[in-house]
Amino acid sequence: MNKKITIAIDGFSSTGKSTLAKQLAKHLGYIYVDTGAMYRAVTFYAMQNQLISAASFDKQKLIQDLPNIKLHFVFNPTLGFAEMYLNDVNVEKEIRTIEVSSFVSKVAEVSEVRSKLVEQQQEMGQNKGIVMDGRDIGTVVFPDAELKIFMTASAQTRAQRRYDELLEKGDNVSFEEVLKNVEERDYIDTHRDDSPLVMADDAIEIDNSYLSREEQFQAVLDLVATI
């Protein structure tokens, strides 16, 4: 394929959006942007500065602090993907915890946070040749993307994947805790006022409950080839 396109991958949490996006970007020689990492980094900043907890969320202070939150990706050749940096500190590991997962949807609800990050994301994709995954890529960030994928799977399936992933990293969590987090994030993501998670009219839905990573990858590659 000679012409470069924009590939937008949206969907529910723990559907493997990032895994698929990384595979596609590597295969096509495209830039990969993990927008979820950007929202996680802002959430981690809020946690570090005691702006959010189970009991409270100081949205106004977070909004005031947005000019002080600098985000960028740095490619790690050893890992084969770009890692998230928050104010010049690598936070890739810290932003993947269940604690950050429990707050990220609340932070992503804040319109000012979304506005700041969407603007950065659109700048990253100006020259096409990009694969970006998130919740509103095909509907808000790149509504004119040539290929839009919407990924879904049952909550139980997604929770099991996330649970296995966290255990592999050495995190001490229960399956019930992970399932509750997945279900809570689903509700917040689909019910927020600003850019809720919805499938774009021209997106192609992929339910990967029973697909292997390779089957899913090949299915999307076949779609790319038709463009």
Contacts in CASP RR format, 6 or more apart in sequence:
PFRMAT RR
TARGET T0000
AUTHOR 0000-0000-0000
METHOD contacts of the structure
MODEL  1
MNKKITIAIDGFSSTGKSTLAKQLAKHLGYIYVDTGAMYRAVTFYAMQNQ
LISAASFDKQKLIQDLPNIKLHFVFNPTLGFAEMYLNDVNVEKEIRTIEV
SSFVSKVAEVSEVRSKLVEQQQEMGQNKGIVMDGRDIGTVVFPDAELKIF
MTASAQTRAQRRYDELLEKGDNVSFEEVLKNVEERDYIDTHRDDSPLVMA
DDAIEIDNSYLSREEQFQAVLDLVATI
1 28 0 8 1.000
1 224 0 8 1.000
1 225 0 8 1.000
1 227 0 8 1.000
4 30 0 8 1.000
4 127 0 8 1.000
4 128 0 8 1.000
4 129 0 8 1.000
5 128 0 8 1.000
5 129 0 8 1.000
5 145 0 8 1.000
5 146 0 8 1.000
5 147 0 8 1.000
5 224 0 8 1.000
5 227 0 8 1.000
6 125 0 8 1.000
6 128 0 8 1.000
6 129 0 8 1.000
6 130 0 8 1.000
6 132 0 8 1.000
6 142 0 8 1.000
6 144 0 8 1.000
6 145 0 8 1.000
6 146 0 8 1.000
6 147 0 8 1.000
7 21 0 8 1.000
7 24 0 8 1.000
7 30 0 8 1.000
7 130 0 8 1.000
7 131 0 8 1.000
7 132 0 8 1.000
7 145 0 8 1.000
7 146 0 8 1.000
7 147 0 8 1.000
7 148 0 8 1.000
7 149 0 8 1.000
7 224 0 8 1.000
8 132 0 8 1.000
8 133 0 8 1.000
8 137 0 8 1.000
8 138 0 8 1.000
8 141 0 8 1.000
8 142 0 8 1.000
8 145 0 8 1.000
8 147 0 8 1.000
8 148 0 8 1.000
8 149 0 8 1.000
8 200 0 8 1.000
8 203 0 8 1.000
9 17 0 8 1.000
9 20 0 8 1.000
9 21 0 8 1.000
9 131 0 8 1.000
9 132 0 8 1.000
9 133 0 8 1.000
9 134 0 8 1.000
9 137 0 8 1.000
9 148 0 8 1.000
9 149 0 8 1.000
9 151 0 8 1.000
10 17 0 8 1.000
10 133 0 8 1.000
10 134 0 8 1.000
10 135 0 8 1.000
10 136 0 8 1.000
10 137 0 8 1.000
10 138 0 8 1.000
10 139 0 8 1.000
10 148 0 8 1.000
10 149 0 8 1.000
10 150 0 8 1.000
10 151 0 8 1.000
10 197 0 8 1.000
10 199 0 8 1.000
10 200 0 8 1.000
10 203 0 8 1.000
11 17 0 8 1.000
11 134 0 8 1.000
11 135 0 8 1.000
11 150 0 8 1.000
11 151 0 8 1.000
11 152 0 8 1.000
11 197 0 8 1.000
11 199 0 8 1.000
12 151 0 8 1.000
12 152 0 8 1.000
12 153 0 8 1.000
12 158 0 8 1.000
12 182 0 8 1.000
12 185 0 8 1.000
12 186 0 8 1.000
12 189 0 8 1.000
12 197 0 8 1.000
13 101 0 8 1.000
13 158 0 8 1.000
13 162 0 8 1.000
13 182 0 8 1.000
13 185 0 8 1.000
13 186 0 8 1.000
13 189 0 8 1.000
14 153 0 8 1.000
14 158 0 8 1.000
14 159 0 8 1.000
14 161 0 8 1.000
14 162 0 8 1.000
14 182 0 8 1.000
15 151 0 8 1.000
15 152 0 8 1.000
15 153 0 8 1.000
15 158 0 8 1.000
15 208 0 8 1.000
16 151 0 8 1.000
16 161 0 8 1.000
16 208 0 8 1.000
17 133 0 8 1.000
17 134 0 8 1.000
17 151 0 8 1.000
18 34 0 8 1.000
18 36 0 8 1.000
18 133 0 8 1.000
19 213 0 8 1.000
20 133 0 8 1.000
20 149 0 8 1.000
20 151 0 8 1.000
20 213 0 8 1.000
20 216 0 8 1.000
20 217 0 8 1.000
20 220 0 8 1.000
21 32 0 8 1.000
21 34 0 8 1.000
21 131 0 8 1.000
21 132 0 8 1.000
21 133 0 8 1.000
22 32 0 8 1.000
22 81 0 8 1.000
23 213 0 8 1.000
23 217 0 8 1.000
24 30 0 8 1.000
24 32 0 8 1.000
24 131 0 8 1.000
24 217 0 8 1.000
24 220 0 8 1.000
24 221 0 8 1.000
24 224 0 8 1.000
25 31 0 8 1.000
25 32 0 8 1.000
25 130 0 8 1.000
25 131 0 8 1.000
26 32 0 8 1.000
26 80 0 8 1.000
27 217 0 8 1.000
27 221 0 8 1.000
28 129 0 8 1.000
28 131 0 8 1.000
28 224 0 8 1.000
29 129 0 8 1.000
30 129 0 8 1.000
30 130 0 8 1.000
30 131 0 8 1.000
31 124 0 8 1.000
31 125 0 8 1.000
31 129 0 8 1.000
31 130 0 8 1.000
31 131 0 8 1.000
32 81 0 8 1.000
32 82 0 8 1.000
32 130 0 8 1.000
32 131 0 8 1.000
32 132 0 8 1.000
33 73 0 8 1.000
33 121 0 8 1.000
33 124 0 8 1.000
33 125 0 8 1.000
33 130 0 8 1.000
33 131 0 8 1.000
33 132 0 8 1.000
33 133 0 8 1.000
34 73 0 8 1.000
34 82 0 8 1.000
34 84 0 8 1.000
34 133 0 8 1.000
35 117 0 8 1.000
35 121 0 8 1.000
35 132 0 8 1.000
35 133 0 8 1.000
35 134 0 8 1.000
35 135 0 8 1.000
35 137 0 8 1.000
35 141 0 8 1.000
36 104 0 8 1.000
36 133 0 8 1.000
36 134 0 8 1.000
37 73 0 8 1.000
37 84 0 8 1.000
37 92 0 8 1.000
37 95 0 8 1.000
38 71 0 8 1.000
38 84 0 8 1.000
38 117 0 8 1.000
38 120 0 8 1.000
38 121 0 8 1.000
39 104 0 8 1.000
39 107 0 8 1.000
39 108 0 8 1.000
39 113 0 8 1.000
39 117 0 8 1.000
40 84 0 8 1.000
40 95 0 8 1.000
40 96 0 8 1.000
40 100 0 8 1.000
40 101 0 8 1.000
40 104 0 8 1.000
41 69 0 8 1.000
41 71 0 8 1.000
41 84 0 8 1.000
41 86 0 8 1.000
41 91 0 8 1.000
41 95 0 8 1.000
42 62 0 8 1.000
42 69 0 8 1.000
42 71 0 8 1.000
42 107 0 8 1.000
42 113 0 8 1.000
42 117 0 8 1.000
43 52 0 8 1.000
43 95 0 8 1.000
43 100 0 8 1.000
43 103 0 8 1.000
43 104 0 8 1.000
43 107 0 8 1.000
43 108 0 8 1.000
44 86 0 8 1.000
44 91 0 8 1.000
44 94 0 8 1.000
44 95 0 8 1.000
44 100 0 8 1.000
45 51 0 8 1.000
45 62 0 8 1.000
45 65 0 8 1.000
45 69 0 8 1.000
45 86 0 8 1.000
45 87 0 8 1.000
46 52 0 8 1.000
46 57 0 8 1.000
46 62 0 8 1.000
46 103 0 8 1.000
46 107 0 8 1.000
47 53 0 8 1.000
47 99 0 8 1.000
47 100 0 8 1.000
47 103 0 8 1.000
49 61 0 8 1.000
49 65 0 8 1.000
51 57 0 8 1.000
51 58 0 8 1.000
51 61 0 8 1.000
51 62 0 8 1.000
51 65 0 8 1.000
52 58 0 8 1.000
52 62 0 8 1.000
52 103 0 8 1.000
52 106 0 8 1.000
52 107 0 8 1.000
54 102 0 8 1.000
57 103 0 8 1.000
57 106 0 8 1.000
59 110 0 8 1.000
62 107 0 8 1.000
62 110 0 8 1.000
62 113 0 8 1.000
63 110 0 8 1.000
63 112 0 8 1.000
63 113 0 8 1.000
66 112 0 8 1.000
66 113 0 8 1.000
66 116 0 8 1.000
68 87 0 8 1.000
69 86 0 8 1.000
69 87 0 8 1.000
69 116 0 8 1.000
70 86 0 8 1.000
70 87 0 8 1.000
70 88 0 8 1.000
71 84 0 8 1.000
71 85 0 8 1.000
71 86 0 8 1.000
71 117 0 8 1.000
71 120 0 8 1.000
72 85 0 8 1.000
73 82 0 8 1.000
73 83 0 8 1.000
73 84 0 8 1.000
73 85 0 8 1.000
74 82 0 8 1.000
74 83 0 8 1.000
74 85 0 8 1.000
74 90 0 8 1.000
75 81 0 8 1.000
75 82 0 8 1.000
75 83 0 8 1.000
76 82 0 8 1.000
76 83 0 8 1.000
83 90 0 8 1.000
83 92 0 8 1.000
84 90 0 8 1.000
84 91 0 8 1.000
84 92 0 8 1.000
84 95 0 8 1.000
85 91 0 8 1.000
86 95 0 8 1.000
94 100 0 8 1.000
96 169 0 8 1.000
97 171 0 8 1.000
98 166 0 8 1.000
98 171 0 8 1.000
98 173 0 8 1.000
98 177 0 8 1.000
98 178 0 8 1.000
98 181 0 8 1.000
101 181 0 8 1.000
101 185 0 8 1.000
102 181 0 8 1.000
102 184 0 8 1.000
104 185 0 8 1.000
105 184 0 8 1.000
105 185 0 8 1.000
105 188 0 8 1.000
105 189 0 8 1.000
105 192 0 8 1.000
106 188 0 8 1.000
107 113 0 8 1.000
108 114 0 8 1.000
108 135 0 8 1.000
108 188 0 8 1.000
108 189 0 8 1.000
108 192 0 8 1.000
109 188 0 8 1.000
109 192 0 8 1.000
109 193 0 8 1.000
109 194 0 8 1.000
110 194 0 8 1.000
111 193 0 8 1.000
111 194 0 8 1.000
114 136 0 8 1.000
114 194 0 8 1.000
114 195 0 8 1.000
118 136 0 8 1.000
118 140 0 8 1.000
118 141 0 8 1.000
118 195 0 8 1.000
121 132 0 8 1.000
121 137 0 8 1.000
121 141 0 8 1.000
122 141 0 8 1.000
122 142 0 8 1.000
124 130 0 8 1.000
124 132 0 8 1.000
125 132 0 8 1.000
125 142 0 8 1.000
132 141 0 8 1.000
132 142 0 8 1.000
135 189 0 8 1.000
135 195 0 8 1.000
135 197 0 8 1.000
136 195 0 8 1.000
136 197 0 8 1.000
137 145 0 8 1.000
137 148 0 8 1.000
138 145 0 8 1.000
138 148 0 8 1.000
138 200 0 8 1.000
138 203 0 8 1.000
139 195 0 8 1.000
139 198 0 8 1.000
139 200 0 8 1.000
140 195 0 8 1.000
143 200 0 8 1.000
146 227 0 8 1.000
147 204 0 8 1.000
147 223 0 8 1.000
147 224 0 8 1.000
147 227 0 8 1.000
148 200 0 8 1.000
148 202 0 8 1.000
148 203 0 8 1.000
148 204 0 8 1.000
149 203 0 8 1.000
149 204 0 8 1.000
149 206 0 8 1.000
149 220 0 8 1.000
149 223 0 8 1.000
150 199 0 8 1.000
150 200 0 8 1.000
150 203 0 8 1.000
150 204 0 8 1.000
150 205 0 8 1.000
150 206 0 8 1.000
151 205 0 8 1.000
151 206 0 8 1.000
151 207 0 8 1.000
151 208 0 8 1.000
152 205 0 8 1.000
152 206 0 8 1.000
152 207 0 8 1.000
152 208 0 8 1.000
153 207 0 8 1.000
153 208 0 8 1.000
153 209 0 8 1.000
154 209 0 8 1.000
155 179 0 8 1.000
155 182 0 8 1.000
155 183 0 8 1.000
155 186 0 8 1.000
156 179 0 8 1.000
157 209 0 8 1.000
158 182 0 8 1.000
159 175 0 8 1.000
159 178 0 8 1.000
159 179 0 8 1.000
159 181 0 8 1.000
159 182 0 8 1.000
160 175 0 8 1.000
162 178 0 8 1.000
162 181 0 8 1.000
162 182 0 8 1.000
163 173 0 8 1.000
163 175 0 8 1.000
163 178 0 8 1.000
163 179 0 8 1.000
166 173 0 8 1.000
166 178 0 8 1.000
167 173 0 8 1.000
189 196 0 8 1.000
189 197 0 8 1.000
190 196 0 8 1.000
190 197 0 8 1.000
190 198 0 8 1.000
199 205 0 8 1.000
204 223 0 8 1.000
206 216 0 8 1.000
206 219 0 8 1.000
206 220 0 8 1.000
208 216 0 8 1.000
211 219 0 8 1.000
END
